[in-house]
Amino acid sequence: MGSRRKARECALQMLFAADINGATRADELVRAYWAELGEAELDDTAREFATRLALGALARVPELDERIKSRAEHWRIARMAVVDRNVLRLAVYEFVHEPTPRTVAINEALEIARRFSTYEATQFINGILDAIKRDLDEEQPQPDTVSEEGEGLTEDETPDHTDEERTASA
């Protein structure tokens, strides 16, 4: 498993803990998570990514929930499974506030949902995220390419060739 996926899983665990505990101090929750439960195998970059995702999503729960509610027909946020609503929050946060390509964020959310939730939940999550992605693509189109550093990609998705290598081989 790539370190960015593991970082996303850690962020999900922080969101889950905040949700079920009604945490009001996100910074304290994140500090406690890393002190007590944090993944020792994550490098500093992955820890920073997980922390940024968790704190960013926690700071914007009302905004994220509005986007989710707009596409979760006949569902109230409070009635969704805790894991599912936090997978959705995390992915929507990435859509709007991170340079991660939206298709990558959807794929990562579905992989995490498969691990922490049910098969039916992955279908539910996919439907909502796909609809939100279409809305955002109309509002603020995102290029299909990623930065040369592969920002947003998991290790398994790293490009095979740079633009210079493609040009040289053409």
N, CA, C and O of each residue as an XYZ file, in Angstrom:
680
protein
N       0.848     -1.172      0.000
C       0.000      0.000      0.000
C       0.893      1.234      0.000
O       1.876      1.297      0.738
N       0.549      2.211     -0.827
C       1.330      3.428     -0.930
C       1.204      4.303      0.303
O       0.224      4.218      1.044
N       2.203      5.144      0.514
C       2.201      5.992      1.703
C       1.096      7.048      1.646
O       0.569      7.439      2.687
N       0.739      7.516      0.446
C      -0.345      8.503      0.358
C      -1.691      7.856      0.699
O      -2.528      8.489      1.342
N      -1.909      6.624      0.286
C      -3.159      5.949      0.669
C      -3.180      5.748      2.179
O      -4.201      5.984      2.825
N      -2.063      5.316      2.739
C      -2.000      5.122      4.191
C      -2.255      6.451      4.903
O      -2.921      6.488      5.938
N      -1.723      7.537      4.348
C      -1.965      8.862      4.927
C      -3.453      9.206      4.873
O      -4.004      9.751      5.830
N      -4.097      8.890      3.760
C      -5.540      9.136      3.643
C      -6.311      8.297      4.662
O      -7.288      8.769      5.243
N      -5.878      7.068      4.876
C      -6.536      6.219      5.872
C      -6.377      6.808      7.269
O      -7.316      6.785      8.065
N      -5.198      7.331      7.566
C      -4.987      7.984      8.865
C      -5.893      9.203      8.995
O      -6.497      9.421     10.046
N      -5.989      9.996      7.930
C      -6.878     11.163      7.954
C      -8.323     10.722      8.188
O      -9.048     11.354      8.957
N      -8.742      9.647      7.532
C     -10.094      9.122      7.738
C     -10.297      8.725      9.198
O     -11.344      9.013      9.779
N      -9.320      8.075      9.783
C      -9.440      7.667     11.182
C      -9.583      8.885     12.098
O     -10.325      8.848     13.080
N      -8.866      9.962     11.770
C      -8.994     11.185     12.568
C     -10.384     11.796     12.401
O     -10.994     12.229     13.379
N     -10.886     11.832     11.161
C     -12.233     12.361     10.921
C     -13.280     11.511     11.642
O     -14.213     12.040     12.246
N     -13.115     10.202     11.571
C     -14.035      9.275     12.236
C     -14.049      9.546     13.741
O     -15.116      9.655     14.346
N     -12.862      9.654     14.341
C     -12.767      9.898     15.783
C     -13.419     11.223     16.158
O     -14.132     11.304     17.158
N     -13.182     12.250     15.368
C     -13.788     13.555     15.643
C     -15.306     13.469     15.541
O     -16.025     14.060     16.347
N     -15.784     12.736     14.553
C     -17.224     12.607     14.320
C     -17.907     11.878     15.477
O     -18.915     12.355     15.998
N     -17.376     10.745     15.877
C     -18.065      9.973     16.926
C     -17.870     10.568     18.320
O     -18.690     10.346     19.210
N     -16.785     11.323     18.510
C     -16.528     11.924     19.819
C     -17.022     13.358     19.925
O     -16.983     13.955     21.001
N     -17.485     13.910     18.811
C     -17.916     15.303     18.832
C     -16.772     16.242     19.167
O     -16.974     17.258     19.833
N     -15.586     15.912     18.713
C     -14.396     16.707     19.032
C     -14.561     18.138     18.542
O     -14.994     18.380     17.415
N     -14.211     19.069     19.399
C     -14.286     20.475     19.025
C     -12.909     21.069     18.775
O     -12.804     22.114     18.133
N     -11.869     20.442     19.256
C     -10.503     20.931     19.069
C      -9.765     19.979     18.146
O      -9.150     19.011     18.592
N      -9.834     20.264     16.854
C      -9.231     19.388     15.851
C      -7.733     19.241     16.052
O      -7.189     18.150     15.884
N      -7.061     20.326     16.411
C      -5.613     20.254     16.588
C      -5.237     19.298     17.718
O      -4.256     18.563     17.607
N      -6.007     19.305     18.799
C      -5.741     18.382     19.906
C      -6.021     16.940     19.495
O      -5.278     16.030     19.862
N      -7.083     16.736     18.741
C      -7.419     15.392     18.276
C      -6.298     14.839     17.398
O      -5.892     13.688     17.557
N      -5.801     15.654     16.480
C      -4.725     15.219     15.585
C      -3.466     14.914     16.384
O      -2.807     13.904     16.135
N      -3.129     15.761     17.328
C      -1.944     15.531     18.162
C      -2.093     14.225     18.951
O      -1.149     13.439     19.037
N      -3.268     14.000     19.521
C      -3.510     12.764     20.276
C      -3.456     11.547     19.364
O      -2.939     10.500     19.754
N      -3.985     11.678     18.154
C      -3.948     10.560     17.205
C      -2.509     10.141     16.944
O      -2.171      8.962     17.048
N      -1.664     11.109     16.606
C      -0.273     10.754     16.291
C       0.457     10.224     17.518
O       1.314      9.349     17.395
N       0.133     10.739     18.691
C       0.807     10.287     19.909
C       0.397      8.868     20.287
O       1.229      8.086     20.749
N      -0.872      8.530     20.097
C      -1.379      7.244     20.558
C      -1.544      6.189     19.470
O      -1.238      5.016     19.688
N      -2.022      6.597     18.314
C      -2.422      5.616     17.312
C      -1.677      5.728     16.001
O      -1.766      4.829     15.165
N      -0.962      6.787     15.804
C      -0.357      7.075     14.511
C       0.510      5.955     13.975
O       1.127      5.198     14.725
N       0.536      5.873     12.666
C       1.302      4.846     11.969
C       2.789      5.166     12.024
O       3.229      6.193     11.507
N       3.547      4.301     12.641
C       4.983      4.515     12.773
C       5.693      4.451     11.432
O       6.740      5.074     11.252
N       5.125      3.695     10.477
C       5.817      3.522      9.201
C       5.631      4.689      8.239
O       6.242      4.702      7.170
N       4.807      5.663      8.588
C       4.634      6.821      7.710
C       5.816      7.767      7.842
O       6.271      8.068      8.945
N       6.306      8.228      6.697
C       7.380      9.216      6.736
C       6.783     10.592      7.032
O       5.563     10.752      7.083
N       7.653     11.579      7.227
C       7.190     12.918      7.593
C       6.268     13.522      6.542
O       5.290     14.187      6.887
N       6.566     13.299      5.268
C       5.737     13.849      4.195
C       4.328     13.269      4.251
O       3.349     14.000      4.100
N       4.224     11.976      4.465
C       2.908     11.333      4.545
C       2.156     11.790      5.790
O       0.943     11.993      5.739
N       2.860     11.954      6.902
C       2.215     12.455      8.125
C       1.678     13.870      7.911
O       0.569     14.201      8.332
N       2.487     14.694      7.246
C       2.051     16.066      6.967
C       0.823     16.064      6.063
O      -0.106     16.844      6.271
N       0.819     15.188      5.059
C      -0.320     15.079      4.149
C      -1.567     14.647      4.919
O      -2.632     15.240      4.749
N      -1.447     13.630      5.757
C      -2.584     13.146      6.549
C      -3.111     14.242      7.469
O      -4.320     14.441      7.582
N      -2.204     14.942      8.118
C      -2.595     16.013      9.030
C      -3.289     17.137      8.274
O      -4.314     17.652      8.721
N      -2.728     17.519      7.121
C      -3.334     18.580      6.305
C      -4.745     18.184      5.863
O      -5.669     18.995      5.930
N      -4.911     16.932      5.409
C      -6.238     16.463      4.999
C      -7.221     16.498      6.169
O      -8.336     17.003      6.038
N      -6.801     15.963      7.303
C      -7.702     15.885      8.460
C      -8.082     17.272      8.963
O      -9.265     17.566      9.137
N      -7.090     18.126      9.196
C      -7.390     19.463      9.709
C      -8.195     20.278      8.700
O      -9.114     21.008      9.071
N      -7.843     20.147      7.429
C      -8.571     20.876      6.392
C     -10.021     20.444      6.310
O     -10.918     21.285      6.242
N     -10.258     19.145      6.316
C     -11.633     18.638      6.240
C     -12.416     18.995      7.503
O     -13.576     19.397      7.421
N     -11.789     18.849      8.662
C     -12.487     19.168      9.910
C     -12.865     20.646      9.978
O     -13.913     20.994     10.520
N     -12.026     21.506      9.435
C     -12.311     22.942      9.453
C     -13.437     23.320      8.492
O     -14.020     24.398      8.606
N     -13.738     22.431      7.550
C     -14.712     22.764      6.504
C     -15.902     21.797      6.450
O     -16.546     21.674      5.407
N     -16.193     21.130      7.531
C     -17.285     20.146      7.535
C     -18.598     20.729      6.999
O     -19.237     20.080      6.171
N     -19.032     21.917      7.428
C     -20.302     22.431      6.882
C     -20.264     22.614      5.359
O     -21.226     22.266      4.674
N     -19.170     23.152      4.831
C     -19.019     23.333      3.382
C     -19.036     21.987      2.661
O     -19.715     21.831      1.647
N     -18.294     21.024      3.183
C     -18.222     19.697      2.564
C     -19.582     19.012      2.612
O     -20.017     18.409      1.631
N     -20.247     19.110      3.753
C     -21.559     18.479      3.897
C     -22.586     19.084      2.939
O     -23.451     18.367      2.434
N     -22.504     20.381      2.683
C     -23.428     21.008      1.722
C     -23.234     20.417      0.331
O     -24.210     20.119     -0.358
N     -21.992     20.246     -0.084
C     -21.732     19.642     -1.398
C     -22.246     18.202     -1.438
O     -22.845     17.775     -2.425
N     -22.009     17.468     -0.369
C     -22.463     16.071     -0.318
C     -23.992     16.020     -0.346
O     -24.575     15.239     -1.098
N     -24.648     16.859      0.481
C     -26.117     16.875      0.526
C     -26.719     17.210     -0.831
O     -27.789     16.711     -1.181
N     -26.033     18.054     -1.593
C     -26.578     18.455     -2.894
C     -26.668     17.279     -3.861
O     -27.428     17.331     -4.829
N     -25.900     16.217     -3.611
C     -25.884     15.056     -4.504
C     -26.301     13.755     -3.840
O     -26.364     12.718     -4.501
N     -26.583     13.791     -2.564
C     -27.020     12.583     -1.847
C     -28.540     12.620     -1.741
O     -29.100     12.907     -0.683
N     -29.189     12.325     -2.854
C     -30.644     12.404     -2.903
C     -31.278     11.461     -1.878
O     -30.911     10.292     -1.762
N     -32.230     12.009     -1.148
C     -33.001     11.249     -0.158
C     -32.140     10.753      1.013
O     -32.526      9.813      1.708
N     -30.986     11.376      1.233
C     -30.123     10.994      2.348
C     -29.790     12.230      3.165
O     -29.441     13.276      2.620
N     -29.902     12.095      4.467
C     -29.405     13.135      5.365
C     -28.017     12.703      5.807
O     -27.761     11.517      6.015
N     -27.133     13.664      5.946
C     -25.756     13.373      6.356
C     -25.748     12.566      7.658
O     -25.005     11.593      7.784
N     -26.562     12.967      8.607
C     -26.582     12.300      9.915
C     -27.021     10.842      9.825
O     -26.709     10.056     10.720
N     -27.736     10.464      8.767
C     -28.206      9.082      8.616
C     -27.209      8.191      7.889
O     -27.372      6.971      7.858
N     -26.188      8.787      7.311
C     -25.163      7.994      6.621
C     -24.287      7.303      7.657
O     -24.120      7.795      8.773
N     -23.733      6.169      7.278
C     -22.771      5.497      8.157
C     -21.601      6.451      8.408
O     -21.184      7.177      7.506
N     -21.081      6.449      9.618
C     -20.009      7.375      9.997
C     -18.813      7.238      9.055
O     -18.250      8.243      8.620
N     -18.427      6.018      8.742
C     -17.293      5.812      7.835
C     -17.601      6.412      6.473
O     -16.771      7.121      5.903
N     -18.778      6.136      5.952
C     -19.127      6.595      4.606
C     -19.126      8.111      4.506
O     -18.569      8.669      3.560
N     -19.746      8.789      5.476
C     -19.793     10.253      5.381
C     -18.404     10.860      5.508
O     -18.136     11.913      4.930
N     -17.514     10.210      6.257
C     -16.169     10.760      6.388
C     -15.288     10.431      5.191
O     -14.394     11.211      4.861
N     -15.512      9.306      4.538
C     -14.837      9.033      3.260
C     -15.261     10.099      2.252
O     -14.428     10.634      1.520
N     -16.552     10.402      2.216
C     -17.056     11.441      1.311
C     -16.443     12.800      1.634
O     -15.995     13.507      0.731
N     -16.418     13.168      2.904
C     -15.839     14.460      3.299
C     -14.383     14.561      2.877
O     -13.947     15.584      2.348
N     -13.647     13.506      3.112
C     -12.224     13.506      2.768
C     -12.026     13.676      1.265
O     -11.189     14.471      0.838
N     -12.778     12.947      0.472
C     -12.638     13.037     -0.985
C     -13.067     14.407     -1.501
O     -12.395     14.985     -2.355
N     -14.170     14.926     -0.994
C     -14.633     16.239     -1.451
C     -13.635     17.317     -1.036
O     -13.396     18.260     -1.791
N     -13.057     17.189      0.144
C     -12.005     18.134      0.542
C     -10.858     18.084     -0.472
O     -10.370     19.128     -0.904
N     -10.431     16.891     -0.847
C      -9.354     16.770     -1.841
C      -9.761     17.371     -3.175
O      -8.954     18.036     -3.824
N     -10.995     17.149     -3.591
C     -11.492     17.725     -4.852
C     -11.276     19.235     -4.888
O     -10.796     19.787     -5.878
N     -11.642     19.888     -3.786
C     -11.722     21.345     -3.766
C     -10.432     22.015     -3.301
O     -10.095     23.097     -3.782
N      -9.712     21.397     -2.383
C      -8.614     22.099     -1.715
C      -7.229     21.500     -1.927
O      -6.250     22.040     -1.411
N      -7.119     20.429     -2.654
C      -5.818     19.803     -2.906
C      -5.592     19.704     -4.413
O      -6.551     19.716     -5.184
N      -4.332     19.605     -4.838
C      -4.046     19.487     -6.274
C      -4.262     18.080     -6.828
O      -3.986     17.833     -8.002
N      -4.739     17.178     -6.021
C      -4.972     15.804     -6.449
C      -5.988     15.771     -7.590
O      -7.053     16.377     -7.473
N      -5.687     15.084     -8.686
C      -6.702     14.934     -9.734
C      -7.958     14.280     -9.148
O      -7.871     13.345     -8.352
N      -9.098     14.777     -9.546
C     -10.352     14.296     -8.958
C     -10.575     12.809     -9.191
O     -11.119     12.124     -8.324
N     -10.165     12.302    -10.342
C     -10.342     10.866    -10.591
C      -9.482     10.045     -9.637
O      -9.885      8.962     -9.214
N      -8.305     10.553     -9.297
C      -7.444      9.869     -8.322
C      -8.104      9.905     -6.948
O      -8.111      8.900     -6.236
N      -8.656     11.054     -6.573
C      -9.323     11.169     -5.269
C     -10.506     10.204     -5.172
O     -10.734      9.601     -4.123
N     -11.259     10.060     -6.268
C     -12.379      9.107     -6.268
C     -11.857      7.688     -6.101
O     -12.366      6.934     -5.271
N     -10.853      7.318     -6.875
C     -10.297      5.970     -6.787
C      -9.786      5.679     -5.380
O     -10.039      4.606     -4.833
N      -9.074      6.626     -4.803
C      -8.554      6.435     -3.448
C      -9.699      6.284     -2.445
O      -9.642      5.429     -1.561
N     -10.731      7.107     -2.581
C     -11.880      7.018     -1.674
C     -12.549      5.654     -1.776
O     -12.945      5.074     -0.764
N     -12.675      5.145     -2.991
C     -13.317      3.836     -3.176
C     -12.465      2.712     -2.603
O     -12.996      1.775     -2.006
N     -11.160      2.795     -2.777
C     -10.278      1.772     -2.195
C     -10.361      1.793     -0.669
O     -10.395      0.743     -0.028
N     -10.392      2.978     -0.103
C     -10.498      3.100      1.355
C     -11.867      2.605      1.824
O     -11.963      1.923      2.845
N     -12.918      2.941      1.090
C     -14.264      2.465      1.451
C     -14.331      0.945      1.390
O     -14.961      0.317      2.241
N     -13.686      0.348      0.392
C     -13.674     -1.125      0.304
C     -13.034     -1.737      1.542
O     -13.436     -2.807      1.998
N     -12.049     -1.059      2.073
C     -11.334     -1.586      3.239
C     -12.112     -1.367      4.540
O     -12.125     -2.233      5.414
N     -12.755     -0.211      4.662
C     -13.364      0.155      5.939
C     -14.889      0.076      5.971
O     -15.484      0.208      7.040
N     -15.531     -0.135      4.825
C     -16.989     -0.146      4.798
C     -17.481     -1.369      4.028
O     -16.853     -2.427      4.085
N     -18.576     -1.240      3.323
C     -19.191     -2.376      2.632
C     -19.162     -2.181      1.123
O     -18.890     -1.086      0.630
N     -19.443     -3.254      0.400
C     -19.508     -3.183     -1.059
C     -20.581     -2.185     -1.495
O     -20.357     -1.379     -2.398
N     -21.738     -2.245     -0.853
C     -22.823     -1.330     -1.193
C     -22.405      0.112     -0.955
O     -22.787      1.009     -1.707
N     -21.628      0.331      0.084
C     -21.166      1.689      0.384
C     -20.278      2.226     -0.728
O     -20.336      3.414     -1.045
N     -19.459      1.368     -1.323
C     -18.585      1.855     -2.398
C     -19.421      2.332     -3.579
O     -19.069      3.320     -4.224
N     -20.514      1.651     -3.871
C     -21.392      2.092     -4.961
C     -22.044      3.434     -4.619
O     -22.114      4.331     -5.458
N     -22.511      3.556     -3.397
C     -23.127      4.789     -2.902
C     -22.132      5.946     -2.974
O     -22.448      7.015     -3.495
N     -20.939      5.726     -2.452
C     -19.889      6.751     -2.436
C     -19.488      7.130     -3.856
O     -19.334      8.311     -4.166
N     -19.320      6.136     -4.714
C     -18.937      6.403     -6.097
C     -19.976      7.280     -6.798
O     -19.620      8.225     -7.502
N     -21.244      6.973     -6.608
C     -22.299      7.757     -7.247
C     -22.288      9.211     -6.808
O     -22.408     10.116     -7.634
N     -22.143      9.433     -5.514
C     -22.129     10.802     -4.992
C     -20.878     11.540     -5.459
O     -20.967     12.677     -5.922
N     -19.717     10.903     -5.341
C     -18.477     11.572     -5.739
C     -18.442     11.868     -7.229
O     -17.959     12.922     -7.640
N     -18.947     10.955     -8.037
C     -18.965     11.193     -9.476
C     -19.845     12.403     -9.810
O     -19.479     13.217    -10.658
N     -20.982     12.522     -9.158
C     -21.873     13.665     -9.398
C     -21.221     14.972     -8.941
O     -21.313     15.984     -9.635
N     -20.570     14.957     -7.787
C     -19.885     16.156     -7.297
C     -18.732     16.513     -8.225
O     -18.495     17.690     -8.497
N     -18.015     15.507     -8.712
C     -16.916     15.748     -9.656
C     -17.438     16.444    -10.903
O     -16.827     17.402    -11.377
N     -18.553     15.979    -11.438
C     -19.139     16.616    -12.635
C     -19.502     18.073    -12.344
O     -19.252     18.954    -13.166
N     -20.091     18.322    -11.175
C     -20.420     19.703    -10.794
C     -19.160     20.565    -10.753
O     -19.131     21.662    -11.309
N     -18.131     20.063    -10.097
C     -16.889     20.827     -9.966
C     -16.183     21.002    -11.300
O     -15.589     22.049    -11.556
N     -16.245     19.982    -12.155
C     -15.624     20.096    -13.476
C     -16.265     21.227    -14.276
O     -15.591     21.888    -15.067
N     -17.561     21.451    -14.074
C     -18.237     22.566    -14.739
C     -17.847     23.894    -14.101
O     -17.634     24.883    -14.803
N     -17.753     23.922    -12.764
C     -17.414     25.148    -12.037
C     -15.956     25.542    -12.226
O     -15.649     26.697    -12.520
N     -15.072     24.589    -12.059
C     -13.635     24.833    -12.109
C     -12.946     23.637    -12.749
O     -12.508     22.722    -12.051
N     -12.849     23.643    -14.077
C     -12.227     22.499    -14.762
C     -10.818     22.238    -14.234
O     -10.081     23.159    -13.881
N     -10.480     20.986    -14.195
C      -9.172     20.557    -13.715
C      -8.485     19.836    -14.863
O      -9.097     18.986    -15.509
N      -7.218     20.162    -15.132
C      -6.542     19.459    -16.229
C      -6.439     17.972    -15.940
O      -6.388     17.550    -14.785
N      -6.409     17.186    -17.008
C      -6.286     15.739    -16.858
C      -4.868     15.315    -16.531
O      -4.638     14.155    -16.190
N      -3.921     16.221    -16.628
C      -2.530     15.881    -16.354
C      -2.189     16.239    -14.920
O      -2.913     16.985    -14.261
N      -1.090     15.705    -14.455
C      -0.610     16.010    -13.117
C       0.755     16.648    -13.235
O       1.380     16.616    -14.295
N       1.209     17.223    -12.151
C       2.519     17.854    -12.170
C       3.601     16.817    -12.416
O       3.390     15.615    -12.252
N       4.758     17.309    -12.811
C       5.861     16.405    -13.114
C       6.266     15.568    -11.901
O       6.765     14.452    -12.045
N       6.044     16.118    -10.709
C       6.377     15.374     -9.492
C       5.353     14.288     -9.209
O       5.542     13.484     -8.296
N       4.266     14.254     -9.982
C       3.237     13.246     -9.753
C       2.376     13.575     -8.556
O       1.836     12.669     -7.921
N       2.232     14.871     -8.225
C       1.436     15.285     -7.078
C       0.047     14.680     -7.169
O      -0.621     14.778     -8.198
N      -0.374     14.062     -6.099
C      -1.696     13.476     -6.067
C      -1.723     12.016     -6.472
O      -2.717     11.328     -6.239
N      -0.660     11.539     -7.067
C      -0.638     10.149     -7.496
C      -0.166      9.257     -6.367
O       0.643      9.665     -5.534
N      -0.674      8.046     -6.344
C      -0.134      7.061     -5.429
C       1.106      6.475     -6.079
O       1.319      6.660     -7.277
N       1.909      5.786     -5.329
C       3.140      5.228     -5.890
C       2.860      4.325     -7.080
O       3.661      4.266     -8.013
N       1.743      3.625     -7.061
C       1.399      2.720     -8.153
C       0.980      3.459     -9.412
O       0.905      2.855    -10.482
N       0.702      4.765     -9.307
C       0.215      5.530    -10.446
C       1.267      6.475    -11.005
O       0.958      7.278    -11.886
N       2.489      6.402    -10.521
C       3.532      7.299    -10.982
C       3.726      7.138    -12.477
O       3.796      6.015    -12.977
N       3.815      8.273    -13.212
C       3.971      8.182    -14.662
C       5.200      7.372    -15.045
O       6.232      7.422    -14.375
N       5.070      6.617    -16.145
C       6.177      5.800    -16.618
C       7.277      6.640    -17.254
O       8.457      6.303    -17.148
N       6.899      7.725    -17.910
C       7.864      8.547    -18.627
C       7.581     10.016    -18.383
O       6.431     10.413    -18.194
N       8.640     10.827    -18.389
C       8.461     12.266    -18.322
C       8.145     12.777    -19.712
O       8.283     12.041    -20.689
N       7.720     14.036    -19.815
C       7.429     14.627    -21.121
C       8.663     14.614    -22.009
O       8.560     14.394    -23.216
N       9.846     14.852    -21.409
C      11.075     14.860    -22.198
C      11.355     13.478    -22.789
O      11.789     13.368    -23.935
N      11.107     12.424    -22.006
C      11.337     11.067    -22.503
C      10.370     10.736    -23.632
O      10.752     10.089    -24.607
N       9.108     11.181    -23.507
C       8.140     10.927    -24.572
C       8.538     11.644    -25.851
O       8.436     11.081    -26.941
N       8.997     12.899    -25.719
C       9.398     13.685    -26.881
C      10.609     13.061    -27.551
O      10.669     12.983    -28.778
N      11.578     12.614    -26.753
C      12.798     12.019    -27.298
C      12.505     10.716    -28.021
O      13.165     10.393    -29.008
N      11.519      9.963    -27.541
C      11.229      8.674    -28.166
C      10.311      8.810    -29.375
O      10.131      7.849    -30.122
N       9.729      9.988    -29.576
C       8.797     10.195    -30.702
C       9.520     10.435    -32.006
O       8.881     10.625    -33.041
